[in-house]
Structure formats: structure tokens, C-alpha cells
Amino acid sequence: MRPSLAVTVMGDLNIEIASELKDHAFVTLDHDLLVYGNVQLEVGGTAANFAMAARGYFGEIHVIGKVGTDDLGPIITHRLAGMGIHVHCSTSSSTPTGLAIYLRDAHSSRPKGTRLLIVQPNSANQALTTSDIEQQAQVFADSDLLVLDGYCMLQQPRRDASLLAMQIAHASGALIAFDIVPHDAYNLYSLDALLSMTALADVIIVEVGAIRRFLGRPVPDGTIDVDIALETAEVLRSTLAEKAYLLRFGWGGSDQSLVCLPKSAPRHSFTGYRQAAGSRGFGDQLAARELADITPTLRTVGTQGHGDRQGGGE
């Protein structure tokens, strides 16, 4: 039976030119180099990646965003729609569709190499407005879950648009999951700013090292273990007890997960990241799986005043 939950996703919608350097590490490149390898044109960005990963976990998947009027925008919208995803994208005539270059090297000292992601700074992603959100109010009202991330908060007018989306979703009874990215977000805004932008969030997704830096807690050198993750969960619960947390840590920062629900003991698991053939989109696959698993529970027991709203999105 196909899941009945409906999820709405906000974030980046990009065309990605992706490749891997199988035999070279970035740190060893000191001259011009021509490499022949597999180069792919992918639909990516945080919203697209999560939406594609959510298939099979959610009955309805909706994406809200913005693309340019160039030739790249339809590639994104048609690709997602062809996967059965409901796409609600307005167009920007003044900014181009999001574009990124994704490269991963063969750095032997880092799990799965080092990723280099070059993202076009001014794109239609950042042009999302409160008017765009108001036009999609019914989508939020009919959703069980809204998923968005820190990239939505970096620039105006998208920041105000994203905050309005959270307000509409919250007022409609939808749960809200917020992914704290980029992973060095602690260099971009303060803890107070983070608490403000996630005030309506029911679920926080974050790497243990990143949230510890926000909290001013020491971050050990090397791989973070489960004891540090459990300590971090206790600190979070003592300050923001009504939220749920999906904490990532271990090998590569993604090899282990700690699911922390209100009034429940933390649930530890190994994610399979170490054994995964590739790492592109792994975090979105993990988030989709865990959010689909915990959303029915959270909708029953409630967080931040939620609860007693059953089903939805059917």
C-alpha cells in the first residue's frame, strides 16, 4: 500500500553538472589537467533532491520554488513532474534558473573523497516572494509535513517567503522539518538567529558537530561518537524540549543517526552511508525515510501544540 502522507518541500532547484575525479585529489592539482570521465546533467538542489528521495515514503510530494524563464527551468519542472511530483513553480524573468557544478575527488584521507560544489549565487531560487507563497496556501493547508532548510533563509526575499510558508503550514496543522544547512551555518548567523528562524519547526535535522558549535560546546577532533551525540541530545532537550531532532554523526558525518522524539528515549542507528555506492543525495534519502517514519507519531503525540490531526494528504 502506498503511504498516504503528503509532504511539501521548499529549497533550491538547480541544474547540476556532476562528475567525479576517480584518480586525482584536489590537493595534488598544481597544474592544468584534462580528465576524461563521466559527466552528467542532473536535476538537483535541496528541494529537488529531497522530493526525488521522498518517492515511496510519501503518498503526495509537492515542490514549491522558482525557476528562470530560460531553457533550464523546464528541464527541472518536467523532470520532477515526470516522476509523479507535484511542481508549483513560478518563474523569474530577472534571474536565471539555479545552476551548480558538482565535483568529487579521490582524496584518500577523507571518506568518499572531498566534494566541491560551485553554486550560482544569484538565481531564481533566491527570488521566491511572499506573493508566491500566498498563491500556494492551499498546498500547505493540505500537507502533513513541510520540509525546508537553511538555504531558504540566506537571502531576501526568499527568507520572508520561507517564514511565511512556515506560518501558514503551522496554522494549518502541518508539521515542519528544518534542515540546518549549510553545515558551517554557525559561521553565517548566531544561535539567537537560528532559534528565531526555527521557532515554528517541529523537527530539526542537523549534524552533531554543527549544532555543538552553535551551542558553544566543544567539538572533538576526529569522528564524533554516540556518547557525544547522546550528550548533545540532552543539551537540546533541556533547552528546546518540545522539538524532535534527527542528529547525524560518525564516519563522514552521516554514518550514524540519533532520532530524538519528545518524551521518548533516543533511537540510535547506523545509516548505511559507509556502504553506500555513492554519497550524492544520501542525506536526503535518510531524511525522507526518517521523516516518513516519525511523522505519524508526531502528529499523534504532538509537538509545539500539534497533535490529534490524523491522516491528511489522502
GIBEL-V670705 format. One record per backbone hydrogen bond with DSSP energy under -1.0 kcal/mol. CO is the residue of the C=O (numbers start at 0). NH is the residue of the N-H. If there is no record, write none. Layout:
# GIBEL-V670705
CO:NH / CO:NH
This chain:
# GIBEL-V670705
4:58 / 4:59 / 5:143 / 5:144 / 6:61 / 7:146 / 8:63 / 11:46 / 11:47 / 13:43 / 14:99 / 15:41 / 16:101 / 17:39 / 18:103 / 23:105 / 24:27 / 25:28 / 39:17 / 41:15 / 43:13 / 44:48 / 45:49 / 46:50 / 47:51 / 48:52 / 49:53 / 53:56 / 53:57 / 59:6 / 60:85 / 61:8 / 62:87 / 64:89 / 66:91 / 71:75 / 72:76 / 73:77 / 74:78 / 75:79 / 76:80 / 77:81 / 79:82 / 79:84 / 80:83 / 85:62 / 87:64 / 89:66 / 91:68 / 95:123 / 97:14 / 98:119 / 99:16 / 100:117 / 101:18 / 102:115 / 103:20 / 106:109 / 109:112 / 113:104 / 115:102 / 117:100 / 123:126 / 128:132 / 129:133 / 130:134 / 132:135 / 133:136 / 135:139 / 136:140 / 137:141 / 139:142 / 143:174 / 144:7 / 145:176 / 146:9 / 147:178 / 148:151 / 149:152 / 150:153 / 154:158 / 156:160 / 157:161 / 158:162 / 159:163 / 160:164 / 161:165 / 162:166 / 163:167 / 164:168 / 165:169 / 166:170 / 167:171 / 168:173 / 169:172 / 174:145 / 175:201 / 175:202 / 176:147 / 177:204 / 178:149 / 178:180 / 181:184 / 183:186 / 184:187 / 184:188 / 189:193 / 190:194 / 191:195 / 192:196 / 193:197 / 195:198 / 197:200 / 201:243 / 202:177 / 203:245 / 204:179 / 205:247 / 206:210 / 207:211 / 208:212 / 209:213 / 210:214 / 211:216 / 224:228 / 225:229 / 226:230 / 227:231 / 228:232 / 229:233 / 230:234 / 231:235 / 232:236 / 233:237 / 235:239 / 239:242 / 243:203 / 244:259 / 245:205 / 246:257 / 247:207 / 248:255 / 249:252 / 250:253 / 254:270 / 255:248 / 256:268 / 257:246 / 258:266 / 259:244 / 260:263 / 266:258 / 268:256 / 271:275 / 278:281 / 280:284 / 281:285 / 282:286 / 283:287 / 284:288 / 285:289 / 286:290 / 287:291 / 288:292 / 289:293 / 290:294 / 293:297 / 294:298 / 296:300 / 297:301 / 302:305
